[in-house]
Amino acid sequence: MSESYRLNTELAQKIVANIMTASGAGANVIGTDGVIIASYDPTRVGSYHEGGHRMIIHDLDEHAISEEMAASMAGTKAGYIGSIRLGSQRLGLIGIRGDPEKVKPLQKMAELAAQEAILRDASARREREEIRAMEEEIVEIAENMRILAMNGSIQAAKLGERGQAFKVVVSEMRKLSERIQQIVGRRGA
């Protein structure tokens, strides 16, 4: 089964900020619905990008948009747009504003950087999910220990003097269970 990747708004904005920092070029990240999800110009976020939408509809991976073309398309400026793909999955588009021939190499570099950022984000998300699953298992084990300790205390009490050694073990199990709960509780906070 192939992994499903995602391009969230926060990551998209980081990509745009990195492009601006590295090159000074204006950039947009466009979602698969043709709407700008991150931009060098915050007023464009949430607006329709006809050039990007046309690319998605016609399943194009890259497209140069001249000043003349941009003038006839809603929410579109001259530049170069390319798909952000991982495998066969299109996650969005990155557009770099400017003379298409001059900004094409920059757009290609931004695409690669975006793919790497998405892969890192997916890896971090997987790691967080694995840690969360392990924490849940540890909490379940601690709860089982607490129940065993409680049952052991009852049995030790029934045994009276003969259950003294068992009471020590039960007490240590209860303490260990509480300590585990505290540690996992602190980490989750």
NORRA-V235141 format. One record per pair of residues at least 24 apart in sequence whose ideal C-beta (glycine too) atoms are under 6 Angstrom apart, sorted by the first residue. I is the first residue (numbers start at 0). J is the second residue. D is the distance in whole Angstrom. If there is no record, write none. Layout:
i=I j=J d=D
i=I j=J d=D
This chain:
i=4 j=85 d=5
i=4 j=88 d=6
i=4 j=90 d=6
i=4 j=117 d=5
i=4 j=121 d=5
i=6 j=90 d=4
i=6 j=91 d=5
i=8 j=36 d=5
i=10 j=116 d=6
i=10 j=120 d=6
i=11 j=36 d=5
i=11 j=37 d=4
i=12 j=37 d=4
i=14 j=113 d=5
i=15 j=39 d=6
i=18 j=109 d=5
i=22 j=105 d=6
i=24 j=95 d=5
i=24 j=105 d=6
i=25 j=96 d=4
i=26 j=95 d=5
i=27 j=94 d=5
i=28 j=91 d=6
i=28 j=93 d=6
i=29 j=91 d=6
i=29 j=92 d=4
i=30 j=91 d=5
i=31 j=55 d=6
i=31 j=91 d=6
i=46 j=74 d=5
i=47 j=73 d=6
i=47 j=74 d=5
i=48 j=74 d=5
i=48 j=75 d=6
i=49 j=73 d=4
i=49 j=74 d=6
i=49 j=75 d=5
i=50 j=75 d=4
i=51 j=80 d=6
i=51 j=92 d=5
i=63 j=99 d=4
i=78 j=102 d=6
i=79 j=103 d=5
i=79 j=106 d=4
i=81 j=106 d=5
i=81 j=110 d=5
i=83 j=110 d=6
i=83 j=113 d=5
i=134 j=183 d=5
i=137 j=183 d=6
i=138 j=183 d=5
i=141 j=176 d=5
i=141 j=179 d=4
i=141 j=180 d=5
i=144 j=172 d=5
i=144 j=176 d=4
i=145 j=176 d=4
i=148 j=172 d=4
i=148 j=173 d=4
